[in-house]
Amino acid sequence: MEKPGKAHGKVFVRVVGVRGLQVPIPQQATALTCTLNNGIHFVTTPETRLSRDSRIDQEFELIEHNKLEFTLTLKVRRDAHITAQSQALVPPPAPRVQPPAAAPKSRGGMLSFFSSSPKKQPRATPPPPPAPPYKLPDNLARYLKQDGTLARALISFKDVAARCDTRLFETSYPLIGQRIEASGGPTTMELGEIVLQMFRLPPLPGVLSNQLPQSLEDCHRGLRHVAWHKVTYFEGTLTQHGGDCMTWRRRRLRVIGANLVAFNDVTKKATATINLKKAIAVEDNQDTRTDALSPARSVNDYDGMITVERSFRLVFPGNQEIFFFADTDDEKAKWLDVFRALVGHIPPNPLWAELIWQRQQDMAKQPSTQISSKIGPR
C-alpha cells in the first residue's frame, strides 16, 4: 500500500498545435515534431504533417516547483526534399576569369629597330561582366538549423500559474526562429505561435498518487462531476418509512447530487441523508400490486406497504428498502422520474475533486490579495 509522502502540485500541458506559421510549406509531405524540455526530461511528440496550422494535440504532465520553465521545440525531419532545399541554398562557384594572352616577344638589337615596321598593339580582351548577386531561394530549409530545428517557445510557468489554477486555461506563445540571409548570417524572427492548454492541480496532502487525475481530461471530468454533486435537482414533500424512520414520517426532502437529504421544517438544517448511489432500483408499488410477484416474496412480505396509495420504494442491496408516498399522483410521477434518472447513473465524485471544490469555496471567502499569494507555485 502506498504511503502518502510530500504532496507536489501537477501541471498538465496540452500542446494543441501550431497556428499561423509564416514559412514556405513544401508541396511534399513534411514531418514535424514538438519536443518539451524542462531541463530534466525531454519528450518528443509523434510526427504530424507540417502546415500553416498544424494540429499536434499531445499532452504532458509536469511536477510543479517554484522555478518551473520549459521549452517547446519544433523540428522538421530532414527528408530528401529538405536536403535538396538545403543544397539549393549554397551559391554556385564564381566563374573563372581567363588571363589575357601574352604579347609575342620581339627580337632585340639594332637590326630589328631599322628593319621592322611599327606594329599595332593587340587589343586587350575586356573583362567579363560581373555575375549578378546570388539570390537565396525562399524555401523551408532557409528557416532550419542543421539539426532540423524550426522554432522554439519558452514558457515560464509562474507567468500563467494564477490563470490555470484548478481550471483549464488556453493561451499561445510566440515561436521564435531564424532565416538565413544572403550575407550568410541568420536573422531572428517570430515565425508563428504555438497554442497550449494548461491546468494546475495544487498539492493535495493525504491523497495517494493513484487517486489523482492522470490527464487533462481526468481533471476536467472530475471537476465536472463534483459540480454535478453540488446541484439541487429536485425538492418536495414525501412521507417516508424505512431507513432512519421506523414509522411513517412526513419530510421535506431535496435531491442534492447523489444524496436525498431531509431537512427540519423549523431549523432548515439537514437531519438525515440517503446515499442514492447505493440504491440499485426504484420501483413503483402500483406496478408491484399489478404484476405477479416473484416466487421468493409475497404481498405479506411488505407488511402492507405496497397497498399505500401513491407509494414507491428505493431498493438497496441485501433486500433493504425505503418506502415513500406522495401527496398527489403528479408529485409521485415527478419523484419517480427523478429517481429513475439517478439510480444507476450517478457519476463518481473523486476525493481530489471534492478537496479542490472545498478549496475553491474557502478561497472565494478570502480577500483577493490573499488568494493571489496562495495560487503561486510552491
Salt bridges, closest charged atoms under 4 A:
GLU47 OE1 - ARG77 NH1 2.75
ASP57 OD1 - ARG14 NE 3.88
GLU59 OE1 - ARG14 NH2 3.29
GLU61 OE2 - LYS10 NZ 3.17
GLU64 OE2 - ARG200 NE 2.79
ASP79 OD1 - ARG77 NE 2.88
ASP138 OD1 - ARG142 NH1 3.82
ASP147 OD2 - LYS75 NZ 3.59
ASP165 OD1 - ARG200 NH1 2.44
ASP165 OD2 - ARG359 NH1 3.14
GLU181 OE1 - ARG142 NH2 3.23
GLU181 OE2 - ARG179 NE 3.10
GLU193 OE2 - ARG19 NE 2.62
GLU217 OE2 - ARG221 NH2 3.87
ASP218 OD1 - ARG221 NH1 2.98
GLU235 OE1 - ARG252 NH2 3.95
GLU235 OE1 - ARG254 NE 3.41
ASP244 OD2 - ARG251 NH2 2.50
GLU283 OE1 - ARG313 NH2 2.38
ASP284 OD1 - LYS332 NZ 2.69
GLU321 OE2 - ARG297 NH1 3.34
GLU321 OE2 - ARG313 NE 3.20
ASP327 OD2 - ARG250 NH2 2.83
ASP330 OD2 - LYS334 NZ 3.40
GLU354 OE2 - LYS230 NZ 2.60
